[in-house]
Structures are given as C-alpha cells and as structure tokens.
Amino acid sequence: MNGKASEHNGKKVSENIWLCGDGVYRWYYELDMLRNPIVLFTVWKVLGIAFGAVIVFTLLVSLFQRTVRTIPDLWGMVWPFLILIAVFFVISIISYLILAATYGWKYVVLFEMTEDCVRHIQAPKQFQKAQALGWLTALAGVAAGNPAVAGMGLSVDARNTSTSEFKNVAVIKPRRRRDTIHVNQRLNKNQIYVRAADFDFVEQFLKSRCPNAKIH
C-alpha cells in the first residue's frame, strides 16, 4: 500500500484506519479488559437503572397504599434491595473476570464505518490481533467492483454486531480517556472503540454525519 487512493486499493486515513476499496472505513481495537473495564461499567449502569426503577416504583406503590408511614418502614422496604444490589455487584465482577480470562484478557473488536452507519463487530473469543491485522490488510485492497470479495470480512454472526444508523443517532459522547465514543440511538446504545491517534478523525466523522445528535 502506497497510501494513495485508487479504484482498487484502499488508503490509510489515520494511523490505524483504512478506507478500503469498497468505500468502507475499517479498523480494529484490542481492548485491555482489565485496564479499560468499559464493558463492566456499562453492565453496572444498566443494572443501576433497572434497580433504581424498581425501587422507585415500589416506593410509589407503598406511598399510595400508605404502607410506608415512618423511616423504619421505609428502611424495611429498601434494605432487601440494597442486599440484592450488593449480591449482583459481586456476581458481575466475578462474571466479568471469568469472561476476561476466557478471552485472554484481550478483546478484539472490529469496526466498519460508512457514510450512513457504523458497525461494532464482536469478534469470536479465539480471534487474535494477528487475525485482525490480516482481516484489515485483506479488505484494504479489495476492489470496489467486486462485492463478493468486499463482503468476505469475517464469518461473524449478525447477532454479534451492533449497527448505529447516523440519521437515528440522538447522542454522541466522546470519552477520550477511555478510547471510547458512545453513539446512542433511542433504543440502541453503541460503543465505538478507537485509539488516541485515530480519535479525532472518528469523532469528527461521526459528528458531521449525525445531524440530529447532541454532543455530551
């Protein structure tokens, strides 16, 4: 690759991102699951919202039925939830460590970005950095006129992908310190991992193509 664009060859647009011959930007990210436990934080956030909603609903029902009249009554209702939250907190950490160990403490994620959407592809647990490089190098030189080759990529089940359509993105949250850009639709939240050297390119690309997004 000489870095020049042509009909048949891709080109680098930043240190680790290729604009491939089929017009798709592609890169991979090797997530250190201990140093950057962003997946675990996401699980905690979801669990926190769920538990919070249940507690508030239960409290409102109790107030409406007047079963909670004093502080001891309130504490008696809340403390079982607190114990349950603590149990789930411990279980989530243990589960995450088991998952991280299964992946060898490294999680390789693949990304494809077009003018209309970005795809977060969860690679199989046995997928390694060398395979990601091979995937990226092969597709970087794909001929734009050969859809059969352009679509080869990886044999990754569609259930292991998360796609964000830019026209539907409501919120963009760049988190540079964690190499993460949250791209959230109303009913679909996506996390785009990108290295520091490529962060500005991806951030600006997303901002310029998501007309309805608020930047947080």
Secondary structure, 3 states (H helix, E strand, C coil): CCCCCCCCCCEECCCCCEECCCCCEEEEEEEECCCCCHHHHHHHHHHHHHHHHHHHHHHHHHHHHCCCCCHHHHHHHHHHHHHHHHHHHHHHHHHHHHHHHHCCCEEEEEEEECCCEEEEEECCCCCCHHHHHHHHHHHHCCCCCCHHHHCCCCCCCHHHEEEEEHHHCCEEEEEHHHCEEEEECCCCEEEEECCHHHHHHHHHHHHHHCCCCEEC
